[in-house]
Amino acid sequence: MISQTPQAPYYAVIFTSIRTAGDDGYGDMAAEMGKLAAGQEGYLGVESARNEIGITVSYWTSLEAIKNWKAVSRHRLAQQYGQQKWYQSYKVRICLVERDYEF
């Protein structure tokens, strides 16, 4: 599903990852993080795809909203587990969306 974001500008957080083998609780935590993020102030939506690499893009109203989401204790725990057992590697990019259009 494509997120219905508001008129630009807004922010995108692009999380690109390579997973380790197995689930080891990943699916449950990912579902929980999706619900938790959706309840955060400034959250606009998310899009995700996984094949050889995973790409998740979340949309936010401000840098402050992104900073606040990063600091949520349960999210911090998920980040810790990700580094310890779920990801071989990952990269986070934070971008200002200046323009968008759709078909």
DSSP file (Angstrom, degrees, kcal/mol; ACC not computed):
  #  RESIDUE AA STRUCTURE BP1 BP2  ACC     N-H-->O    O-->H-N    N-H-->O    O-->H-N    TCO  KAPPA ALPHA  PHI   PSI    X-CA   Y-CA   Z-CA
    1    1 A M              0   0    0      0, 0.0     2,-0.5     0, 0.0    47,-0.2   0.000 360.0 360.0 360.0 138.4    0.0    0.0    0.0
    2    2 A I        -     0   0    0     45,-0.1    45,-0.1     1,-0.0     2,-0.1  -0.782 360.0-117.7 -91.1 127.7    1.3    3.5   -0.8
    3    3 A S        -     0   0    0     -2,-0.5     2,-1.2     1,-0.1    42,-0.1  -0.366  15.3-132.5 -65.3 139.9    1.1    5.9    2.1
    4    4 A Q        -     0   0    0     40,-0.2    -1,-0.1    -2,-0.1    -2,-0.0  -0.742  35.6-176.6 -94.1  87.4   -1.1    9.0    1.6
    5    5 A T        -     0   0    0     -2,-1.2     3,-0.1     1,-0.1    40,-0.0  -0.430  24.5-108.6 -83.4 158.3    1.2   11.7    2.7
    6    6 A P        -     0   0    0      0, 0.0    -1,-0.1     0, 0.0     2,-0.1  -0.146  55.3 -61.9 -75.8 178.9    0.3   15.4    3.0
    7    7 A Q  S    S-     0   0    0      1,-0.1    92,-0.1     2,-0.0     0, 0.0  -0.393  82.9 -68.8 -59.8 136.6    1.5   18.1    0.7
    8    8 A A  S    S+     0   0    0     92,-0.1    90,-0.1    -3,-0.1     2,-0.1  -0.290  95.5  75.6 -63.7 152.3    5.3   18.4    0.9
    9    9 A P        +     0   0    0      0, 0.0     2,-0.3     0, 0.0    89,-0.2   0.350  66.4 118.3 -92.0 152.2    7.4   19.3    2.7
   10   10 A Y  E     -A   97   0A   0     87,-1.2    87,-3.3    -2,-0.1     2,-0.3  -0.886  56.6 -97.3-156.7-178.6    7.7   16.4    5.2
   11   11 A Y  E     -AB  96  60A   0     49,-3.2    49,-2.6    -2,-0.3     2,-0.4  -0.821  21.0-158.3-116.3 150.0   10.4   14.0    6.1
   12   12 A A  E     -AB  95  59A   0     83,-2.6    83,-3.1    -2,-0.3     2,-0.6  -0.986   4.5-157.4-123.7 135.0   11.2   10.4    5.1
   13   13 A V  E     -AB  94  58A   0     45,-3.0    45,-2.4    -2,-0.4     2,-0.6  -0.966  12.9-160.3-109.1 117.7   13.3    8.0    7.1
   14   14 A I  E     -AB  93  57A   0     79,-3.3    79,-2.4    -2,-0.6     2,-0.6  -0.887   6.1-170.8-103.7 117.2   14.7    5.3    4.8
   15   15 A F  E     -AB  92  56A   0     41,-3.2    41,-2.5    -2,-0.6     2,-0.4  -0.933   4.6-176.1-111.3 110.5   15.8    2.1    6.7
   16   16 A T  E     +AB  91  55A   0     75,-2.6    75,-2.5    -2,-0.6     2,-0.3  -0.916  13.5 170.5-109.7 130.8   17.7   -0.3    4.4
   17   17 A S  E     -AB  90  54A   0     37,-2.6    37,-3.1    -2,-0.4     2,-0.5  -0.953  35.7-146.7-143.3 157.3   18.7   -3.7    5.9
   18   18 A I  E     -A   89   0A   0     71,-2.6    70,-3.0    -2,-0.3    71,-1.4  -0.996  34.6-141.3-120.2 122.0   20.1   -7.1    5.3
   19   19 A R  E     -A   87   0A   0     -2,-0.5    68,-0.3    68,-0.3     2,-0.2  -0.344   5.6-123.9 -82.3 158.3   18.7   -9.7    7.7
   20   20 A T        -     0   0    0     66,-2.3     2,-0.1     2,-0.1    -1,-0.1  -0.444  48.5 -79.3 -83.9 171.6   20.2  -12.6    9.4
   21   21 A A  S    S+     0   0    0     -2,-0.2    -1,-0.1    66,-0.0    66,-0.0  -0.448  93.1  20.1 -74.1 148.3   18.7  -16.1    8.9
   22   22 A G  S    S-     0   0    0     -2,-0.1    -2,-0.1     1,-0.1     4,-0.0   0.048  79.4 -99.9  83.7 167.9   15.6  -17.1   10.8
   23   23 A D    >   +     0   0    0      3,-0.1     3,-2.2     2,-0.1    -3,-0.1   0.907  37.6 176.2 -92.8 -53.4   12.9  -15.1   12.6
   24   24 A D  T 3  S-     0   0    0      1,-0.3    61,-0.0     2,-0.1    -2,-0.0   0.830  85.4 -45.0  49.6  40.0   13.9  -15.2   16.2
   25   25 A G  T 3> S+     0   0    0     61,-0.0     4,-2.0     3,-0.0    -1,-0.3   0.421 109.0 122.6  89.2  -1.0   11.0  -12.9   17.2
   26   26 A Y  H <>  +     0   0    0     -3,-2.2     4,-3.0     1,-0.2     5,-0.2   0.924  69.8  52.0 -61.3 -47.6   11.6  -10.4   14.4
   27   27 A G  H  > S+     0   0    0      1,-0.2     4,-2.1     2,-0.2    -1,-0.2   0.901 111.2  46.7 -59.3 -43.7    8.1  -10.7   12.9
   28   28 A D  H  > S+     0   0    0      2,-0.2     4,-2.2     1,-0.2    -1,-0.2   0.918 114.5  46.8 -64.8 -43.5    6.4  -10.0   16.1
   29   29 A M  H  X S+     0   0    0     -4,-2.0     4,-2.8     2,-0.2    -2,-0.2   0.897 110.3  53.2 -67.1 -39.3    8.6   -7.1   17.0
   30   30 A A  H  X S+     0   0    0     -4,-3.0     4,-2.0     2,-0.2    -1,-0.2   0.915 110.3  47.7 -61.2 -42.8    8.2   -5.6   13.5
   31   31 A A  H  X S+     0   0    0     -4,-2.1     4,-1.9    -5,-0.2    -1,-0.2   0.909 112.5  49.3 -64.0 -42.1    4.4   -5.8   13.8
   32   32 A E  H  X S+     0   0    0     -4,-2.2     4,-2.7     1,-0.2    -2,-0.2   0.912 110.0  50.7 -63.4 -42.5    4.6   -4.2   17.3
   33   33 A M  H  X S+     0   0    0     -4,-2.8     4,-2.9     1,-0.2     5,-0.2   0.875 107.3  54.9 -65.0 -36.5    6.9   -1.4   16.0
   34   34 A G  H  X S+     0   0    0     -4,-2.0     4,-1.8    -5,-0.2    -1,-0.2   0.926 112.3  42.2 -61.1 -44.8    4.5   -0.7   13.2
   35   35 A K  H  X S+     0   0    0     -4,-1.9     4,-0.8     2,-0.2    -2,-0.2   0.907 115.8  49.2 -67.5 -42.3    1.6   -0.2   15.6
   36   36 A L  H >< S+     0   0    0     -4,-2.7     3,-0.7     1,-0.2     4,-0.2   0.915 111.0  49.2 -64.9 -43.6    3.7    1.8   18.0
   37   37 A A  H >< S+     0   0    0     -4,-2.9     3,-2.0     1,-0.2    -1,-0.2   0.905 104.3  59.9 -61.7 -41.8    5.0    4.1   15.3
   38   38 A A  H 3< S+     0   0    0     -4,-1.8    -1,-0.2     1,-0.3    -2,-0.2   0.752 103.6  52.4 -60.5 -23.8    1.5    4.8   14.0
   39   39 A G  T << S+     0   0    0     -4,-0.8    -1,-0.3    -3,-0.7     2,-0.2   0.452  87.5 106.4 -90.5  -0.9    0.5    6.2   17.4
   40   40 A Q  S X  S-     0   0    0     -3,-2.0     3,-1.8    -4,-0.2     2,-0.1  -0.553  80.8-104.0 -82.5 142.6    3.4    8.6   17.6
   41   41 A E  T 3  S+     0   0    0      1,-0.2    28,-0.1    -2,-0.2     3,-0.1  -0.420 107.5  23.4 -60.9 133.1    2.9   12.3   17.1
   42   42 A G  T 3  S+     0   0    0      1,-0.3    19,-2.0    -2,-0.1    -1,-0.2   0.363  85.4 140.1  91.8  -4.3    4.0   13.4   13.7
   43   43 A Y  E <   +C   60   0A   0     -3,-1.8    -1,-0.3    17,-0.2    17,-0.2  -0.536  21.2 172.5 -73.6 135.3    3.8   10.0   12.0
   44   44 A L  E     -     0   0A   0     15,-3.0     2,-0.3     1,-0.4   -40,-0.2   0.658  51.1 -66.0-116.1 -25.6    2.4   10.1    8.5
   45   45 A G  E     -C   59   0A   0     14,-1.0    14,-2.7   -42,-0.1    -1,-0.4  -0.928  39.1-119.3 157.6 178.4    2.8    6.5    7.2
   46   46 A V  E     -C   58   0A   0     -2,-0.3     2,-0.3    12,-0.2    12,-0.2  -0.993   9.3-167.6-150.7 150.5    5.1    3.7    6.1
   47   47 A E  E     -C   57   0A   0     10,-2.2    10,-3.2    -2,-0.3     2,-0.3  -0.993  16.9-179.4-137.2 141.0    6.0    1.6    3.1
   48   48 A S  E     +C   56   0A   0     -2,-0.3     2,-0.3     8,-0.2     8,-0.2  -0.999  12.1 174.9-147.3 145.4    8.1   -1.6    3.2
   49   49 A A  E     -C   55   0A   0      6,-2.2     6,-3.0    -2,-0.3     2,-0.4  -0.990   8.6-166.4-147.0 144.4    9.5   -4.2    0.9
   50   50 A R  E     +C   54   0A   0     -2,-0.3     4,-0.2     4,-0.2     2,-0.1  -0.993  32.1 118.1-138.8 130.7   11.8   -7.1    1.5
   51   51 A N  S    S-     0   0    0      2,-2.0     3,-0.1    -2,-0.4    -2,-0.0  -0.233  94.7 -16.0-145.0-115.5   13.7   -9.4   -0.9
   52   52 A E  S    S+     0   0    0     -2,-0.1     2,-0.3     1,-0.1   -33,-0.2   0.888 145.0  19.6 -64.5 -37.0   17.5   -9.6   -0.9
   53   53 A I  S    S-     0   0    0    -35,-0.1    -2,-2.0     2,-0.0     2,-0.4  -0.916  83.2-127.3-125.4 156.8   17.5   -6.4    1.1
   54   54 A G  E     -BC  17  50A   0    -37,-3.1   -37,-2.6    -2,-0.3     2,-0.4  -0.868  20.6-171.6-103.4 139.2   14.7   -4.8    3.1
   55   55 A I  E     +BC  16  49A   0     -6,-3.0    -6,-2.2    -2,-0.4     2,-0.5  -0.980   5.9 176.4-131.8 120.3   13.7   -1.2    2.6
   56   56 A T  E     -BC  15  48A   0    -41,-2.5   -41,-3.2    -2,-0.4     2,-0.5  -0.992   7.5-168.6-123.5 127.3   11.3    0.5    4.9
   57   57 A V  E     -BC  14  47A   0    -10,-3.2   -10,-2.2    -2,-0.5     2,-0.3  -0.968   4.1-172.3-117.4 121.3   10.4    4.1    4.5
   58   58 A S  E     -BC  13  46A   0    -45,-2.4   -45,-3.0    -2,-0.5     2,-0.4  -0.870  13.5-141.1-111.2 150.4    8.5    6.0    7.2
   59   59 A Y  E     +BC  12  45A   0    -14,-2.7   -15,-3.0    -2,-0.3   -14,-1.0  -0.895  20.5 178.9-117.8 140.0    7.1    9.5    6.8
   60   60 A W  E     -BC  11  43A   0    -49,-2.6   -49,-3.2    -2,-0.4   -17,-0.2  -0.948  35.0-130.9-141.6 153.9    7.1   12.2    9.5
   61   61 A T  S    S+     0   0    0    -19,-2.0     2,-0.3    -2,-0.3   -18,-0.1   0.772  86.8   1.3 -75.7 -26.8    6.0   15.8    9.9
   62   62 A S     >  -     0   0    0    -20,-0.2     4,-1.5     1,-0.1    -1,-0.1  -0.972  66.6-108.3-156.8 163.6    9.3   17.0   11.4
   63   63 A L  H  > S+     0   0    0     -2,-0.3     4,-2.5     1,-0.2     5,-0.2   0.840 118.7  58.6 -64.8 -33.7   12.8   16.2   12.5
   64   64 A E  H  > S+     0   0    0      2,-0.2     4,-2.5     1,-0.2    -1,-0.2   0.903 103.3  50.9 -63.1 -41.8   11.6   16.5   16.1
   65   65 A A  H  > S+     0   0    0      2,-0.2     4,-2.1     1,-0.2    -1,-0.2   0.892 110.9  49.0 -63.0 -39.5    9.0   13.8   15.5
   66   66 A I  H  X S+     0   0    0     -4,-1.5     4,-2.4     2,-0.2    -2,-0.2   0.925 111.1  49.7 -64.3 -45.5   11.7   11.5   14.1
   67   67 A K  H  X S+     0   0    0     -4,-2.5     4,-1.2     1,-0.2    -2,-0.2   0.905 110.6  50.2 -60.2 -43.1   14.0   12.2   17.1
   68   68 A N  H  X S+     0   0    0     -4,-2.5     4,-0.6     1,-0.2     3,-0.2   0.893 109.8  50.3 -64.5 -40.2   11.1   11.5   19.5
   69   69 A W  H >< S+     0   0    0     -4,-2.1     3,-1.2     1,-0.2    -2,-0.2   0.913 107.1  54.3 -64.1 -42.4   10.3    8.1   17.8
   70   70 A K  H 3< S+     0   0    0     -4,-2.4    -1,-0.2     1,-0.2    -2,-0.2   0.814 108.2  51.6 -60.1 -29.6   14.0    7.1   17.9
   71   71 A A  H 3< S+     0   0    0     -4,-1.2    -1,-0.2    -3,-0.2    -2,-0.2   0.537  75.6 120.0 -88.5  -7.9   13.9    7.7   21.7
   72   72 A V    <X  -     0   0    0     -3,-1.2     4,-2.5    -4,-0.6     3,-0.4  -0.404  67.0-132.4 -60.5 128.6   10.8    5.6   22.5
   73   73 A S  H  > S+     0   0    0      1,-0.3     4,-1.9     2,-0.2    -1,-0.1   0.862 103.4  48.0 -57.2 -43.3   12.1    2.9   25.0
   74   74 A R  H  > S+     0   0    0      1,-0.2     4,-2.0     2,-0.2    -1,-0.3   0.873 112.4  50.5 -66.7 -35.4   10.4    0.0   23.2
   75   75 A H  H  > S+     0   0    0     -3,-0.4     4,-2.3     2,-0.2    -2,-0.2   0.886 107.6  53.6 -67.3 -39.3   11.8    1.2   19.9
   76   76 A R  H  X S+     0   0    0     -4,-2.5     4,-2.1     2,-0.2    -2,-0.2   0.884 107.7  51.0 -62.2 -38.5   15.3    1.5   21.4
   77   77 A L  H  X S+     0   0    0     -4,-1.9     4,-2.6     2,-0.2    -2,-0.2   0.917 108.9  50.7 -63.9 -43.5   15.0   -2.2   22.6
   78   78 A A  H  X S+     0   0    0     -4,-2.0     4,-2.4     1,-0.2    -2,-0.2   0.889 109.0  52.0 -61.3 -39.4   14.1   -3.2   19.1
   79   79 A Q  H  X S+     0   0    0     -4,-2.3     4,-2.1     2,-0.2    -1,-0.2   0.918 109.6  49.6 -61.5 -43.4   17.1   -1.3   17.7
   80   80 A Q  H  X S+     0   0    0     -4,-2.1     4,-2.0     1,-0.2    -2,-0.2   0.930 111.7  47.2 -62.4 -47.3   19.3   -3.2   20.2
   81   81 A Y  H  X>S+     0   0    0     -4,-2.6     4,-3.4     1,-0.2     5,-1.2   0.890 108.5  57.2 -61.1 -39.5   17.9   -6.6   19.2
   82   82 A G  I  <>S+     0   0    0     -4,-2.4     5,-2.2     1,-0.2     4,-0.4   0.924 110.0  43.1 -57.7 -45.7   18.4   -5.6   15.6
   83   83 A Q  I  <5S+     0   0    0     -4,-2.1    -1,-0.2     1,-0.2    -2,-0.2   0.851 119.6  43.9 -68.8 -34.4   22.1   -5.0   16.1
   84   84 A Q  I  <5S-     0   0    0     -4,-2.0    -2,-0.2    -5,-0.2    -1,-0.2   0.856 136.8 -10.3 -81.0 -36.2   22.5   -8.1   18.2
   85   85 A K  I  <5S+     0   0    0     -4,-3.4    -3,-0.2    -5,-0.2    -2,-0.1   0.625 120.6  55.1-142.5 -17.6   20.5  -10.7   16.3
   86   86 A W  I   <S+     0   0    0     -5,-1.2   -66,-2.3    -4,-0.4     2,-0.4   0.753  96.4  52.6-101.5 -24.1   18.3   -9.6   13.4
   87   87 A Y  E   < -A   19   0A   0     -5,-2.2   -68,-0.3   -68,-0.3     3,-0.1  -0.928  44.3-166.9-121.4 136.4   20.5   -7.6   11.0
   88   88 A Q  E    S-     0   0A   0    -70,-3.0     2,-0.3    -2,-0.4   -69,-0.2   0.853  88.2 -22.4 -74.0 -40.0   23.8   -8.4    9.3
   89   89 A S  E     -A   18   0A   0    -71,-1.4   -71,-2.6    -3,-0.1    -1,-0.4  -0.978  64.4-176.1-162.3 159.7   23.9   -4.7    8.4
   90   90 A Y  E     -A   17   0A   0     -2,-0.3     2,-0.3   -73,-0.2   -73,-0.2  -0.983   9.9-154.9-156.2 163.8   21.6   -1.7    8.0
   91   91 A K  E     -A   16   0A   0    -75,-2.5   -75,-2.6    -2,-0.3     2,-0.4  -0.996   7.4-154.1-142.5 140.0   21.7    2.0    7.1
   92   92 A V  E     -A   15   0A   0     -2,-0.3     2,-0.4   -77,-0.2   -77,-0.2  -0.956  10.6-174.8-116.5 132.9   19.3    4.8    8.0
   93   93 A R  E     -A   14   0A   0    -79,-2.4   -79,-3.3    -2,-0.4     2,-0.5  -0.993   9.6-157.9-126.5 134.8   18.8    7.9    5.8
   94   94 A I  E     +A   13   0A   0     -2,-0.4     2,-0.3   -81,-0.2   -81,-0.2  -0.963  20.7 179.3-115.6 124.6   16.7   10.9    6.8
   95   95 A C  E     -A   12   0A   0    -83,-3.1   -83,-2.6    -2,-0.5     2,-0.6  -0.919  30.5-129.0-129.8 147.1   15.5   13.0    4.0
   96   96 A L  E     -A   11   0A   0     -2,-0.3     2,-0.8   -85,-0.2   -85,-0.2  -0.863  23.9-144.1 -90.7 122.0   13.4   16.1    3.4
   97   97 A V  E     +A   10   0A   0    -87,-3.3   -87,-1.2    -2,-0.6     3,-0.1  -0.798  24.4 173.3 -87.5 113.9   10.7   15.5    0.8
   98   98 A E        +     0   0    0     -2,-0.8     2,-0.3     1,-0.3    -1,-0.2   0.692  64.3   7.9 -94.3 -22.5   10.4   18.7   -1.1
   99   99 A R        +     0   0    0    -89,-0.1     2,-0.3   -92,-0.1    -1,-0.3  -0.982  59.6 174.9-158.0 144.5    8.0   17.5   -3.8
  100  100 A D        +     0   0    0     -2,-0.3     2,-0.3    -3,-0.1   -92,-0.1  -0.977   1.6 178.9-145.6 160.7    5.9   14.4   -4.6
  101  101 A Y        -     0   0    0     -2,-0.3     2,-0.3     0, 0.0    -2,-0.0  -0.962   9.8-157.9-153.7 165.2    3.4   13.5   -7.2
  102  102 A E              0   0    0     -2,-0.3    -2,-0.0     1,-0.1     0, 0.0  -0.933 360.0 360.0-146.6 166.2    1.4   10.4   -8.0
  103  103 A F              0   0    0     -2,-0.3    -1,-0.1     0, 0.0     0, 0.0   0.226 360.0 360.0-129.8 360.0   -0.5    8.4  -10.6
